[in-house]
Amino acid sequence: MSSQKISHSIPLFVLILTISACNLPSNTPIAKQPVDVEPTQTAPLPDSATTIVFTPTARLATSTPAETATLTVSPTASVVTITADGGNLNVRRGPGVGYNPVSGLLKGESSTVNARDETGEWLKLSSIPKLPGKTGWVNAKTKYSLVKGDVMSLPVEKVDPPKPAYVLNCTFHPMDVYPAGLSVPPQNEKPKNKVEISPGEYEVFDSTISGGKSIASISVLEGKQRA
């Protein structure tokens, strides 16, 4: 009986050892997946692969336009000259025959001009040729006036009005005054014997004497009366 128990116990012991061997730890180490890295999933490629090229866009620097300097150009008057062409020209104190003559622009003489009256008929000389540094006005519309340049580009200069001048006939004969071509009645026809005249140099003739000589040379000035 005793031997039977031993023989039956051996297979049972072998079975227990076999089962225990299945639960024994293996000698091969097992690699663990790091927990801070997500597994990479490979997406399937499309049937027809398309290559997409990304072109980087250059960002242009935006510059602030520099301030543009504005140049103000003042209009420049052209050079204007006047020449006494074929005769002499009177140079007067102001722009008109009512002003005193101060000199003359002789035949062939020229001068630059720096101003005009409102109409452009009278021009102001920059300097009188015979009187350097002094100025005067010349009529630009006579047959002896040769003007070059743009007269209307000159500045307008205003002058006080002239004072009237007169010639008085104190005789009983009518008198002719040249070169004004003026006839002055005798004194018995007052007040007609007092006639306004432009300042200047004149010769007086007796109208009753045909072809007679000058009986007087007179100089008439602004604001004066000459008998």
Secondary structure, DSSP 4 states (H G I P E B T S, - for coil): -HHHHHHHHHHHHHHHHHHHHHTSPPSS--PPPPTTSPPP-PPPPPSS----PPPPPP----PPPPPPPPP-PPPPPPPEEEEE-SS-EEEESSSSTTSPEEEEE-TT-EEEEEEE-SSSSEEEESSBTTBTT---EEETTSTTEEEES-GGGSPB---PPPPPEEEE--SSS-EEEETTTEEE--GGGTTTTEEEE-SEEEEEEETTSTTPPP-EEEEE-TT-EE-
